[in-house]
Amino acid sequence: MAASVEEVLARYRPEGEVYRPGQRAPFSGTYVCDRGTMLAPVRVQLSRGEEFPQVAGLGEHTRWRATNIQA
């Protein structure tokens, strides 16, 4: 049986909260911004309360997600 489009897209939806530039980090850790398939992701390490930056080329469209990477 073929999966519906909604079921397929749900598999690839990012889990967890997405943060935008200017928002403050809720906890200290490493955050990643996926810039698409042709460019490597950008990682940044922030302390709790620091603002999320904009990624060059993405500007206000930058989206950050938390990772479990310990740098």
PAZAPA-4460 file (N, C-alpha, C; in steps of 0.05 Angstrom, whole numbers, plus 32768, in hexadecimal, padded with zeros to 4 digits):
% residues 71
    n_x    n_y    n_z   ca_x   ca_y   ca_z    c_x    c_y    c_z   seq   type   mol
   8011   7FE8   8000   8000   8000   8000   8012   8019   8000     1      M     A
   800C   802C   7FEF   801C   8044   7FED   8015   8057   8003     2      A     A
   802A   8065   800D   8027   8078   8022   801D   8093   8017     3      A     A
   800C   80A1   8026   8003   80BA   801D   8019   80CF   801E     4      S     A
   8016   80E5   8010   802A   80FA   8011   802E   8105   802D     5      V     A
   8019   8107   803C   801B   8111   8058   802B   80FE   8069     6      E     A
   8028   80E4   8065   8037   80D1   8075   8055   80D2   806E     7      E     A
   805B   80D5   8055   8078   80D7   804D   8084   80F1   8058     8      V     A
   8077   8107   8055   8081   8121   805F   8084   8120   807E     9      L     A
   8073   8113   808C   8074   8111   80A9   808E   8103   80B2    10      A     A
   8098   80F1   80A2   80B1   80E3   80A9   80C9   80F5   80A9    11      R     A
   80C8   810A   8098   80DF   811C   8095   80DC   8137   80A3    12      Y     A
   80C6   813B   80B1   80C3   8153   80C1   80D6   8154   80D7    13      R     A
   80E3   816B   80DC   80F6   816D   80F3   80E6   816B   810D    14      P     A
   80F3   815D   8120   80E7   815A   813A   80F1   8170   814C    15      E     A
   80E2   8178   815F   80EA   818C   8172   80E5   81A8   8168    16      G     A
   80EC   81BB   8179   80E6   81D7   8173   80FA   81E3   815F    17      E     A
   80F1   81F6   814F   8102   8203   813B   8105   8220   8145    18      V     A
   811E   822A   8144   8124   8245   814E   812C   8257   8137    19      Y     A
   8125   8271   813A   812B   8285   8126   8140   8299   8130    20      R     A
   814D   82A7   811E   8161   82BB   8126   8154   82CF   8139    21      P     A
   8163   82D7   814E   8159   82EA   8161   814C   82DD   8179    22      G     A
   8143   82C4   8177   8138   82B6   818E   814F   82AE   81A0    23      Q     A
   814A   82A9   81B9   815E   82A2   81CC   815F   8283   81D0    24      R     A
   8177   8278   81D3   817A   825B   81D7   816D   8253   81F2    25      A     A
   815C   823F   81F2   814F   8237   820B   8162   8227   821D    26      P     A
   8177   821B   8212   818B   820D   8221   81A5   820D   8212    27      F     A
   81BB   8208   8220   81D6   8208   8214   81D8   81EE   8204    28      S     A
   81E4   81F1   81EC   81E8   81DA   81DB   81F0   81E1   81BF    29      G     A
   81F0   81CD   81AE   81F7   81D0   8192   81DD   81D0   8182    30      T     A
   81DB   81E4   8170   81C3   81E6   815E   81CD   81E5   8141    31      Y     A
   81BB   81DA   8130   81C2   81D7   8114   81AE   81E4   8102    32      V     A
   81B8   81F0   80EC   81A7   81FC   80D8   81AD   81ED   80BE    33      C     A
   8199   81DF   80B4   819B   81CF   809B   8196   81E2   8084    34      D     A
   81AA   81E6   8072   81A7   81F8   805C   819F   81EB   8042    35      R     A
   8197   81D2   8043   818F   81C4   802B   81A2   81AD   8024    36      G     A
   819D   81A0   800E   81AD   8189   8007   81C8   818F   7FFB    37      T     A
   81CC   81A6   7FEF   81E5   81AC   7FE2   81FA   81BA   7FF4    38      M     A
   81F1   81C4   800B   8203   81D2   801D   8204   81C3   8038    39      L     A
   821C   81C4   8044   821F   81B7   805E   820F   81C6   8073    40      A     A
   8204   81B8   8088   81F6   81C6   809D   8209   81D8   80AD    41      P     A
   81FE   81ED   80B9   820D   81FF   80CA   8207   81F8   80E7    42      V     A
   821C   81F5   80F7   8218   81EF   8114   8223   8206   8124    43      R     A
   8215   820C   813A   821D   8221   814C   8219   8217   8169    44      V     A
   822B   821E   817A   8228   8217   8196   8221   8230   81A6    45      Q     A
   820A   822F   81B4   8200   8246   81C3   81FD   8240   81E0    46      L     A
   8200   8254   81F1   81FA   8251   820D   81DD   825A   8211    47      S     A
   81D1   8251   8226   81B5   8258   822C   81B2   8276   822C    48      R     A
   819E   8280   821E   8198   829D   821D   81A6   82AC   8206    49      G     A
   81B8   829F   81F8   81C5   82AD   81E1   81B2   82AD   81C9    50      E     A
   81B4   82C1   81B8   81A3   82C4   81A1   81AC   82B2   818A    51      E     A
   8199   82A7   817B   81A0   8297   8163   81A8   82AB   814D    52      F     A
   81BE   82A5   813F   81C7   82B7   8129   81B9   82B0   810F    53      P     A
   81BD   82C2   80FB   81B5   82BD   80E0   81CC   82AF   80D1    54      Q     A
   81C6   829D   80BF   81DA   8290   80AF   81DD   82A0   8095    55      V     A
   81F5   82A6   808D   81FA   82B5   8074   81ED   82A7   805D    56      A     A
   81DE   82B7   804D   81D0   82AC   8036   81B3   82A5   803C    57      G     A
   81AD   82A0   8055   8191   8299   805C   8183   82B0   806A    58      L     A
   8192   82C1   8078   8187   82D8   8086   8171   82D0   8099    59      G     A
   815A   82DE   8096   8144   82DA   80A9   8136   82BF   80A5    60      E     A
   813D   82B0   8090   8131   8296   808C   8140   827F   809A    61      H     A
   8155   8286   80A9   8164   8273   80B9   8153   8265   80CE    62      T     A
   8155   824B   80D0   8146   823B   80E4   815A   8229   80F2    63      R     A
   815A   8229   810C   816C   8219   811D   815C   8203   812B    64      W     A
   8169   81EC   812E   815E   81D6   813D   8173   81CC   8151    65      R     A
   816B   81C2   8168   817D   81B8   817C   8188   819D   8172    66      A     A
   81A0   8196   817A   81AC   817C   8174   81B4   816F   818E    67      T     A
   81BD   8156   818D   81C8   8149   81A4   81E6   8147   81A3    68      N     A
   81F2   8157   8192   820F   8158   818F   821C   8166   81A7    69      I     A
   8230   815A   81B3   823E   8166   81C8   8259   816F   81BE    70      Q     A
   825D   8189   81BA   8276   8193   81AE   8289   819D   81C4    71      A     A
***
